[in-house]
Amino acid sequence: MGKGTKWMIRRLLPIIFLLLYVLSIVPAAFAAEASSQSESVGSTVYVIRAEQTIESGLQKFLERSYADAEEARAQHIVLIINTLGGRVDSAEEIGHLIRTSKIPTVAFVQGKAVSAGTYIALNAKQLVMEPGSTIGAAAVVDGSGTLVTNPKVVSYWTEEMKEAAKLNGRDPNIAAAMVNPNITLDLKELGRTKEKGDILSLSASDALKVGYADFTATSITEVIDHLSLSQPNIVEVNASIIERIAQFLTLPAIMTLLLVIGIAGVAIELIVPGFGAPGIIGIVAFALYFFGHYIIGFAGMEDVILFVLGILLLVSELFISSFGILGILGAISLIMGVIMAAANPKEAVLSLALALAIAAVIVFIIAKRFQSRGIWNKFILRDQLTTEQGYVSTANKSTYLGKRGLTLTPLRPAGTAQIDKDRVDVVTAGQFIPVDSEIVVVKVEGTRVVVQQWNSETK
């Protein structure tokens, strides 16, 4: 094992072991904290907050919170909703969680429950709205906020909204009008018509009139009072600091940024060694990527181990001749570790591809800037053996052509002759020439000097 390999392993192993250690102890500590909170407070009404963008992090938080509520045998869950929407797939999972839970959910809209937030609220047994809040505007939009007009997508989401509305006796046509801009709907209770091209939204008072809201309330206490419970115990469940960090780290933009930093940092450290900081920053970025996905519940230790194995194989390829096999296996392990750890493999592939492209540009610029420190310089001989430094190349024997000399040994046909006071290895064309014979050089081929015996007739 070369010095470079040992140096790289010594630098990477402590960080890798720290990553594995943190990922092993944090979930256990977090579970103990959640269990302690559940046992110490009692179990009547669980108040859970969904006041953020709807994404996979929120989904996992709600799954954990509902599991705690069921374990504590809570009688009701009050789900506080204040969101502008988010991912449709996460909203569908949350909706399924709410309607299949053994504990009835009261959705309390504070502020806004638009887009995917509307779908979540419609899955609850009861829907309560704060005065001044709104619900609706559930049309599907893409990542840039542009309205999706694909008939299949609109039709699918329309049916999902209608089914959620029908769960608790709400008018499915109103739910459809919140999604499909092509629907015209006469809202008699409100004295107006939802025109084609509009997306329906309802204020708290309008939702109450059309039967979408069961009642309005100004506070959580007022909501719980309507449940008519005798001396209720209230357990407020908030995302822990660790969960909030994990939710932030699993946002698509942050996830891609971490991959860019991780790939660029490790690549720079391998290609332009000696800095130290890029390698450490790169490993930390990857650690944060897996930390977020591990806490949220998407990544397992097998994904982390697969990724670490990929890093080690890539490092080994730089110092062990495997004809690219180690490098290919390392790249596959690394990519599979990243994809398997993500909630959405397709989204992970896109993020990874974008990260690779950006990181490649960064690495190229850094490598170009510090090309004199590149790893390839370890395999290039840069010392010059010049005459000025006292080195002399093989003598140029072409100067002997046509000169005469004297044989110092018999030539049979090779031997030694003296030419211009130099001892020169010479050869004949096959003739025998005795010692102390006069010779002349008739041909020079590199280091091969061909001679023949000199006489007055020799030219």
NORFEN-V723654 format. One record per residue. N is the residue number from 1. SS is DSSP state (2 for helix, 1 for strand, 0 for the rest). D_CENTER is the distance of its C-alpha to the mean C-alpha in Angstrom with 2 decimals. Layout:
# NORFEN-V723654
N_SS_D_CENTER / N_SS_D_CENTER
This chain:
# NORFEN-V723654
1_0_30.63 / 2_0_30.58 / 3_2_30.34 / 4_2_27.01 / 5_2_25.52 / 6_2_27.07 / 7_2_25.94 / 8_2_22.26 / 9_2_22.46 / 10_2_24.35 / 11_2_21.72 / 12_2_18.64 / 13_2_20.38 / 14_2_21.35 / 15_2_17.85 / 16_2_16.60 / 17_2_19.68 / 18_2_19.25 / 19_2_15.78 / 20_2_17.42 / 21_2_20.46 / 22_2_18.90 / 23_2_17.03 / 24_2_20.43 / 25_2_22.68 / 26_2_21.02 / 27_2_21.20 / 28_2_24.77 / 29_2_25.82 / 30_2_24.34 / 31_2_26.19 / 32_2_29.32 / 33_2_29.17 / 34_2_28.86 / 35_2_31.68 / 36_2_33.86 / 37_2_33.50 / 38_2_34.38 / 39_2_37.43 / 40_2_38.84 / 41_2_38.95 / 42_0_40.59 / 43_0_39.76 / 44_0_41.28 / 45_1_39.02 / 46_1_35.29 / 47_1_34.05 / 48_1_30.36 / 49_1_28.68 / 50_1_26.31 / 51_0_26.36 / 52_0_23.00 / 53_0_20.84 / 54_1_20.68 / 55_0_17.20 / 56_2_15.75 / 57_2_16.17 / 58_2_19.80 / 59_2_20.32 / 60_2_19.53 / 61_2_21.67 / 62_2_24.50 / 63_2_24.38 / 64_2_24.81 / 65_2_27.51 / 66_2_29.42 / 67_2_29.40 / 68_2_30.87 / 69_2_33.43 / 70_2_34.53 / 71_2_34.84 / 72_0_36.95 / 73_0_38.97 / 74_0_38.65 / 75_0_41.04 / 76_1_38.96 / 77_1_35.54 / 78_1_35.47 / 79_1_32.17 / 80_1_32.03 / 81_1_30.24 / 82_1_29.52 / 83_1_26.74 / 84_0_26.36 / 85_0_24.39 / 86_1_20.85 / 87_0_19.23 / 88_2_21.98 / 89_2_20.42 / 90_2_19.94 / 91_2_23.48 / 92_2_24.88 / 93_2_23.60 / 94_2_25.02 / 95_2_28.21 / 96_2_28.62 / 97_2_28.20 / 98_2_30.92 / 99_2_33.45 / 100_2_33.25 / 101_0_33.47 / 102_0_36.82 / 103_0_37.06 / 104_1_38.05 / 105_1_35.82 / 106_1_37.23 / 107_1_34.90 / 108_1_35.90 / 109_1_34.77 / 110_1_34.80 / 111_1_34.16 / 112_1_32.23 / 113_1_30.97 / 114_1_30.11 / 115_0_28.12 / 116_2_26.11 / 117_2_27.84 / 118_2_31.13 / 119_2_30.11 / 120_2_29.20 / 121_2_32.55 / 122_2_34.55 / 123_0_33.52 / 124_0_35.22 / 125_0_38.86 / 126_1_39.93 / 127_1_38.65 / 128_1_39.86 / 129_1_39.37 / 130_0_40.02 / 131_0_42.57 / 132_0_40.91 / 133_0_37.69 / 134_1_36.57 / 135_1_35.06 / 136_1_34.19 / 137_0_32.65 / 138_0_30.34 / 139_0_29.85 / 140_0_26.52 / 141_1_24.58 / 142_0_21.46 / 143_0_18.54 / 144_0_20.94 / 145_0_23.70 / 146_0_25.85 / 147_1_28.06 / 148_0_27.26 / 149_0_30.57 / 150_0_29.74 / 151_2_32.72 / 152_2_30.91 / 153_2_28.18 / 154_2_30.92 / 155_2_33.20 / 156_2_30.71 / 157_2_29.72 / 158_2_33.40 / 159_2_34.42 / 160_2_31.82 / 161_2_33.19 / 162_2_36.76 / 163_2_36.30 / 164_2_34.83 / 165_2_37.86 / 166_2_40.32 / 167_0_39.13 / 168_0_41.30 / 169_0_43.89 / 170_0_42.40 / 171_0_43.28 / 172_2_40.62 / 173_2_41.85 / 174_2_40.77 / 175_2_37.25 / 176_2_37.27 / 177_2_38.50 / 178_0_35.51 / 179_0_33.23 / 180_0_35.34 / 181_0_36.90 / 182_0_39.44 / 183_0_41.20 / 184_0_44.44 / 185_1_45.47 / 186_1_48.69 / 187_1_48.02 / 188_2_51.61 / 189_2_50.88 / 190_2_49.44 / 191_0_52.03 / 192_1_49.58 / 193_1_47.79 / 194_1_44.15 / 195_0_44.43 / 196_0_42.51 / 197_0_39.55 / 198_0_38.88 / 199_0_36.33 / 200_0_38.13 / 201_1_37.44 / 202_1_39.77 / 203_1_40.82 / 204_2_41.70 / 205_2_45.36 / 206_2_44.80 / 207_2_42.54 / 208_2_45.37 / 209_2_47.93 / 210_0_46.17 / 211_0_45.41 / 212_0_41.66 / 213_0_41.95 / 214_0_44.16 / 215_1_45.11 / 216_1_44.00 / 217_0_43.45 / 218_0_42.93 / 219_0_41.27 / 220_2_39.72 / 221_2_43.08 / 222_2_44.81 / 223_2_42.43 / 224_2_43.09 / 225_2_46.80 / 226_0_46.84 / 227_0_45.69 / 228_0_49.09 / 229_0_47.92 / 230_0_50.29 / 231_0_48.98 / 232_0_45.27 / 233_0_42.82 / 234_1_39.67 / 235_1_36.29 / 236_1_33.74 / 237_1_30.18 / 238_0_27.57 / 239_0_23.89 / 240_0_23.78 / 241_2_22.19 / 242_2_19.52 / 243_2_18.87 / 244_2_18.88 / 245_2_16.34 / 246_2_14.09 / 247_2_14.84 / 248_2_13.96 / 249_2_10.57 / 250_0_9.73 / 251_0_11.14 / 252_2_9.42 / 253_2_10.19 / 254_2_9.17 / 255_2_5.69 / 256_2_5.56 / 257_2_7.76 / 258_2_6.17 / 259_2_3.79 / 260_2_7.33 / 261_2_9.21 / 262_2_7.91 / 263_2_8.52 / 264_2_11.57 / 265_2_12.91 / 266_2_13.09 / 267_2_14.39 / 268_2_16.92 / 269_2_18.09 / 270_2_18.71 / 271_2_20.33 / 272_0_22.16 / 273_0_22.90 / 274_0_24.96 / 275_0_23.08 / 276_0_21.36 / 277_2_19.60 / 278_2_16.63 / 279_2_15.93 / 280_2_16.32 / 281_2_14.22 / 282_2_11.31 / 283_2_11.81 / 284_2_12.28 / 285_2_9.02 / 286_2_7.31 / 287_2_10.29 / 288_2_9.88 / 289_2_6.52 / 290_2_8.58 / 291_2_11.67 / 292_2_11.11 / 293_2_10.36 / 294_2_13.17 / 295_2_15.60 / 296_2_15.20 / 297_0_15.94 / 298_0_13.22 / 299_0_12.19 / 300_0_15.11 / 301_2_16.11 / 302_2_16.12 / 303_2_12.35 / 304_2_12.16 / 305_2_15.10 / 306_2_13.79 / 307_2_10.80 / 308_2_13.46 / 309_2_15.81 / 310_2_13.67 / 311_2_13.65 / 312_2_17.36 / 313_2_18.21 / 314_2_16.83 / 315_2_18.89 / 316_2_21.82 / 317_2_21.85 / 318_2_22.78 / 319_2_25.85 / 320_0_26.89 / 321_0_28.32 / 322_0_26.91 / 323_0_27.16 / 324_0_23.38 / 325_2_23.14 / 326_2_21.19 / 327_2_18.74 / 328_2_18.29 / 329_2_17.97 / 330_2_15.44 / 331_2_13.19 / 332_2_13.74 / 333_2_13.09 / 334_2_9.78 / 335_2_8.61 / 336_2_10.54 / 337_2_9.26 / 338_2_5.66 / 339_2_7.80 / 340_2_10.55 / 341_2_9.04 / 342_0_8.39 / 343_0_11.69 / 344_0_11.88 / 345_2_10.99 / 346_2_12.20 / 347_2_10.16 / 348_2_6.89 / 349_2_8.60 / 350_2_9.57 / 351_2_6.47 / 352_2_5.42 / 353_2_9.14 / 354_2_9.54 / 355_2_7.27 / 356_2_9.28 / 357_2_12.37 / 358_2_12.25 / 359_2_11.47 / 360_2_14.28 / 361_2_16.63 / 362_2_16.09 / 363_2_16.63 / 364_2_19.62 / 365_2_21.19 / 366_2_20.93 / 367_2_22.16 / 368_2_24.95 / 369_2_25.92 / 370_0_26.17 / 371_2_27.14 / 372_2_30.00 / 373_2_27.67 / 374_0_25.58 / 375_2_25.33 / 376_2_27.47 / 377_2_30.32 / 378_2_30.79 / 379_2_32.06 / 380_0_34.29 / 381_0_37.87 / 382_0_38.56 / 383_0_41.99 / 384_0_44.92 / 385_0_48.27 / 386_0_50.55 / 387_2_54.33 / 388_2_54.12 / 389_2_52.36 / 390_0_55.19 / 391_0_53.66 / 392_0_55.87 / 393_0_54.81 / 394_0_57.01 / 395_0_60.44 / 396_0_61.21 / 397_2_64.20 / 398_2_65.05 / 399_2_67.49 / 400_2_69.71 / 401_0_70.48 / 402_0_74.30 / 403_0_75.16 / 404_1_77.73 / 405_1_77.53 / 406_1_79.15 / 407_1_77.97 / 408_0_77.43 / 409_0_77.04 / 410_0_78.18 / 411_1_75.78 / 412_0_75.32 / 413_0_73.64 / 414_1_71.12 / 415_1_72.18 / 416_1_72.32 / 417_1_74.16 / 418_1_74.78 / 419_1_73.87 / 420_0_74.20 / 421_0_74.45 / 422_1_71.08 / 423_1_70.78 / 424_1_69.02 / 425_1_68.04 / 426_1_69.70 / 427_1_70.46 / 428_0_73.20 / 429_0_73.11 / 430_0_74.72 / 431_0_77.99 / 432_0_79.31 / 433_1_80.20 / 434_0_82.08 / 435_0_81.41 / 436_0_82.88 / 437_0_82.77 / 438_1_81.92 / 439_1_78.81 / 440_1_77.02 / 441_1_73.30 / 442_1_73.02 / 443_1_69.27 / 444_1_65.97 / 445_1_62.73 / 446_0_59.98 / 447_0_61.22 / 448_1_63.95 / 449_1_67.36 / 450_1_70.08 / 451_1_73.71 / 452_1_77.17 / 453_1_80.60 / 454_0_82.29 / 455_0_85.85 / 456_0_87.85 / 457_0_86.84 / 458_0_83.06 / 459_0_81.36
